[in-house]
């Protein structure tokens, strides 16, 4: 019996040896490692290393899905995420989620990277910083514009008065009134500090540099809609100021901690009063610029720029960067151009999708691609136009109106776009309802509303309205929707004329009904789960005061919200100074929450 056992054991060893030999000769080949791995929720808790296969990341937001980006060492390797393709969104539930990223070479070699995502059940916002300029001055309007990207925040102060030019000049010389400035702040851990003080290369009184800002990665775009030069195109003559309020846009780039101006952008048809740079939006290597005062009667893409017979019709300009060189790619007009429409009063850009608002558009249409577009029976009801790009060619994809179009609602005053989600502010909408999808009568003038649209089927898909959003304490004159910001499934909405005297986050039952601080302002944070939106937080300043206009600007990046209050009056400088000293009227402030 023992001999039989040994015989069987010997046979197993022989077979194993044969199989092992086959494996070594004909087994899997190739390198199944990754050179890059990320999710759109923010950075991993660990530094990526191709030899390390386990990563973790967390988000406090009620994000219902995420997408993975990954690059294989071997270009022809196949990458799947939880069994699906790399481009498929991955659903997330509350708590712990595990994403399995499998790499398989053409030779059959495989490796699995795991990403453990912890998704929060609620947002617990708290104020992280109270930011002021390094040269705080009365009437500077610090916080008129704000942008966030990761740990970098940019704040515009279009009424700042120094005559400095370029980066980190002398900010104490106030002899160029309303020339404007931009301040860059960075966060290390939970601590914010000012990194740069930016001025135009051709600083001029009244230019309002910093009226609009947009930030992505190491690139910053700044609008100065009251700049006066007659230059056209890229890096033209900045010195001839004979085109009053033509407007300009400045591009800055950061290398390490150092900022430099990369380009000076002007319209291809520069004209006095065009206000080029009223709004700017940056995505990748593309910048879009709104010029709400442009006057041509052209429609569509790259029409006749020379016929200025439609006063304040508005236009949008698209620029692209190749290396460090910028060029204009498109001149964009509405499909129903009309005088006074102010097309370009707002712009938003995400990849190859562009949205442009025209708050003065007057058609009576409702919903998606409604008719008639040319019937001006609802004055300044407003509209939004969505364009998409294939290669370098742009085309209008959709014409969006509110589901309850009304005269003077100013639908399209503000926009936020990320992927297939678009939020549209109508700050003069009049219904008295509160919350989500509860449409009522127009008995509360200028309360404001926000409309969320979603595109099904990707960039070639179809748009539909997903939600109609109102404040939790709707009140006449609040201007809810004056500004909107979007990050993933989180939407922040500014209402700078809201009147409660509350302070901090979620002072419900005490602050919301108390309208004793006229135009103090508020911000409302909403979250989407699946297709359902709900309000998470009601946010007020830590030093609420009447006329501060908290919510006049707002930005969101991952789990951080920044809110501007241009009417705030303290003379503090830098981070977390004295909030109570109100001796610098309308100096402005920005509040950071996380």
C-alpha angles and dihedrals in degrees: 000000000000090000090054091051092051090047091054091045090051091051090052091051092049092049091047090051092051092048091046090052091051091050093052091049102041106016130122117307137192138055112286095187128121126233093197136020130173145147127216092242094081137273123333119253085240130057110252115254120171090224093054114081105184125073137167134205134169137200129191092205124095090246110170099196144011138195129225126218118197138165121204123218088232110054094214095052118118119239123196131178117210087337095307132097122284092251095053116106112240118223119235130205129196112284124005124014127174121207115198113205109192122193119195124181123214086253091060099253112142139193131178124213117193128208117194110205119194111199119196126231096220142009114252102192120187130171109265101178144005106212128199133171122272088237102035113191136173114269094011092126093216106189098035085127130019136179132185132197117168108301096350125089127186123199127192124211103183095179096053110128112209121124093217120128132209125357126349096349126157106300096182098075106092100187100113102067116211093356088135137217141214126220125204119207128185132198127222110187100320096329122103126202135172113260103178145005110213131198132173121270087239102035112191135174112266096013093121095213106190096037086127133016137182127185135191125162109315096342127091127186121200128191125212103181095179096054110127111208122127093219120129130206125355126353095344129160107309095185104072104086098180097116102075114212093356089138136217141213127219126204119207128185131197126221110186101319096331123103125202133174110253103179146005110214127200133172121268087237103035112191137171113266095015093121093212106189096037086132131007133190129188129197121165109311095343131092126188122199128197121214105183094180097055110125111203120127093217122127132208125359126349096347128159107309095185103070104086098181097120105071114213093356088139136216142213125220125204121208128183133197127222109187100318096330121103127202136172112257103179146005107214129200134171122267089239103035113188137166114272096017092118092210105192096038082127133017133184130183134192118170108303095349124093127186123193127187127216105188092178096055109122112197121132093224121125133204126356120353091342125174149274098032092174098053106102097196096126106054114216093352086140137219141213126219123205120205130184132200129223109186101321096328120104126201134175111257103178145005109214129199132171119271087237102036112193136174115267094010091125093215107189098036088126133022139187123184131183121165107310097345123093126183119198125194123213102180095178096053110129113210119125096214126116134215129009128344097345106132116190141162125302097256099126110063117220096355089138135217140211126220122204118206127189129198117217119203100031127264094340093044137105129274125225134170109258102180145003107214129200133173122267089238103034112190135168114272097014094123093216105188097034086130132010133190130188134196119168107307094344124098125187120195127193124215104180095178096053108128112208121124093218121129132209129003125334100352088167121169091021108047109025098064093042107092097177097118104066113214093356089139137216142211126220122205120206131185133203124221110185101321096330123102125202135173114257105175143013106208129199132173121270088237102035114189136164117273094016093120095213105189095036085125130017138180135182130198119174103302099350130090125192121196128190125212109185094182095057110123112201120123093217119132131211124354126350098349127156107310095185102065104093100183099115102070114217092350088142136219141211125221121206120204130185 
